[in-house]
Amino acid sequence: MIELDRVRFGWEPDRPVIEELSLKIRAGDKVVILGANGCGKSTLLKLINGLVFPQAGTVSYAGTPLEKSALAGRREFARRFRKECALLFQHPEAMLFNPTVKDEIAYGPRQLDLPDVEARIAQWAEALQLTALLGQPPFLLSGGQKQKLALACLLAVEPRLLLLDEPSASLDPATVGWLIDTLLDDDRTVVVSTHNLSLAAELGSRCLVLGEGGRLLYDGPVAAA
């Protein structure tokens, strides 16, 4: 589903965050990314999501390189990719911009012309305990509620590949348990970055450990990491 081939990326030209990174993620994989602050975990998720692009090497989705030209000039591919691949930011405020909680959940399905928008809103608002807040402005929500809302927005478009950046940081334990039970037991492909080592084994079965410069130090079973 995802392939990185000798990828290099840095926010500053002479300071790569990720360098010579190659890996493959197969459909159905449950992957946990571990590593110290600054090792490139969040950057890797943004590369996979096509929000930033490699300065060298390639990132491909289902055999198609994720390049600006593909996402800007190939409308059919871009729409399919944006529906199938979704990223939960570590700071959900960056994802929320609509006037109400209901409008936030509806935004993705409406932009993608998906059916049953109202049913999708009701389903994920109930699942994430947001039903009573549907008429509220998102900026009035607590940090945990904002993260639940951002997650509901992603799940409403039914992505095949779900990227989660530190999802347990603001979520209460009950919601983290729900997330594990709901998302990791189906055939969805999930890639999670986390600092929570105690949760790593529950969040996925395959582990990627990144070192300095985003170099891949380990790729294998979580239990052996």
Residue pairs with C-beta under 8 A, 6 or more apart in sequence:
1 25
1 26
1 27
1 29
1 61
1 62
1 160
1 161
1 189
2 24
2 25
2 48
2 59
2 60
2 61
2 161
3 23
3 24
3 25
3 58
3 59
3 60
4 21
4 22
4 23
4 24
4 47
4 48
4 57
4 58
4 59
4 60
5 22
5 57
5 58
5 59
5 60
6 20
6 21
6 22
6 56
6 57
6 58
7 18
7 20
7 21
7 22
7 47
7 54
7 56
7 57
7 58
7 59
8 16
8 18
8 19
8 20
8 21
8 54
8 55
8 56
8 57
9 16
9 17
9 18
9 40
9 43
9 47
9 52
9 53
9 54
9 55
9 214
10 16
10 17
10 18
10 55
11 17
11 43
13 55
16 55
16 213
16 214
17 38
17 40
17 43
17 213
17 214
18 40
18 43
18 44
18 47
18 213
18 214
19 213
19 214
19 215
20 57
20 215
21 40
21 44
21 57
21 214
21 215
21 216
22 57
22 216
23 208
23 216
23 219
25 31
25 48
25 189
25 191
26 189
27 160
27 187
27 189
28 187
28 188
28 189
29 189
29 190
29 191
29 204
29 206
30 184
30 189
30 190
30 203
30 204
30 205
30 206
31 190
31 191
31 192
31 204
31 206
31 207
31 208
32 192
32 193
32 194
32 200
32 203
32 204
32 206
32 207
32 208
32 222
33 41
33 44
33 45
33 191
33 192
33 193
33 194
33 207
33 208
33 210
34 41
34 193
34 194
34 195
34 197
34 200
34 207
34 208
34 209
34 210
34 225
35 41
35 209
35 210
35 211
35 217
39 210
39 211
39 212
39 213
39 214
40 210
40 213
40 214
41 165
41 193
41 210
42 90
42 165
42 193
43 52
43 214
44 193
44 210
44 214
45 87
45 163
45 165
45 191
45 193
46 52
46 87
47 53
47 54
47 59
47 66
48 59
48 66
48 85
48 87
48 161
48 163
48 191
49 85
49 86
49 87
49 163
50 59
50 61
50 66
50 71
50 81
50 85
51 87
53 59
53 66
53 67
53 68
58 65
58 66
59 65
59 66
60 66
61 81
61 85
64 70
64 77
66 81
70 77
70 78
71 77
71 78
71 81
72 78
79 112
82 112
83 112
83 114
83 157
83 158
83 159
84 159
84 160
84 161
85 159
85 160
85 161
85 163
86 154
86 157
86 159
86 161
86 162
86 163
87 154
87 163
87 164
87 165
88 95
88 147
88 150
88 151
88 154
88 162
88 163
88 164
88 165
88 167
89 95
89 150
89 165
90 165
90 166
90 169
92 143
92 146
92 147
92 149
92 150
92 170
93 146
95 150
95 153
96 104
96 138
96 139
96 146
96 149
96 150
97 104
98 104
98 107
98 138
99 137
100 134
100 135
100 136
100 137
100 138
101 125
101 130
101 133
101 134
101 135
101 136
101 137
101 138
101 141
101 149
102 121
102 125
102 134
102 135
104 138
104 149
104 152
104 153
105 120
105 121
105 124
105 125
105 130
105 149
105 152
105 153
105 156
106 117
106 120
106 121
106 156
107 153
108 114
108 153
108 154
108 156
108 157
109 117
109 120
109 156
109 157
110 117
112 157
114 120
114 157
114 158
120 156
121 134
121 156
122 131
123 156
124 130
124 152
124 155
124 156
125 131
125 133
125 134
125 152
127 152
127 155
127 178
127 182
128 148
128 149
128 151
128 152
128 175
129 148
129 175
130 145
130 148
130 149
130 152
133 141
133 145
133 149
138 146
138 149
141 149
143 170
144 170
144 171
144 172
144 175
146 170
147 167
147 169
147 170
147 171
148 171
148 175
151 167
151 179
154 162
159 188
160 188
160 189
161 188
161 189
161 190
161 191
162 183
162 188
162 189
162 190
162 191
163 190
163 191
163 192
164 190
164 191
164 192
164 193
165 193
166 193
166 194
166 195
167 176
167 179
167 192
167 194
168 176
168 194
168 196
168 199
171 179
176 199
180 202
180 203
183 190
184 190
184 202
184 203
184 204
190 203
190 204
192 203
192 204
194 200
194 203
200 207
200 222
200 225
201 222
201 223
204 222
205 221
205 222
206 219
206 220
206 221
206 222
207 218
207 219
207 220
207 221
207 222
207 225
208 216
208 218
208 219
209 216
209 217
209 218
209 219
209 225
210 216
210 217
211 217
218 225
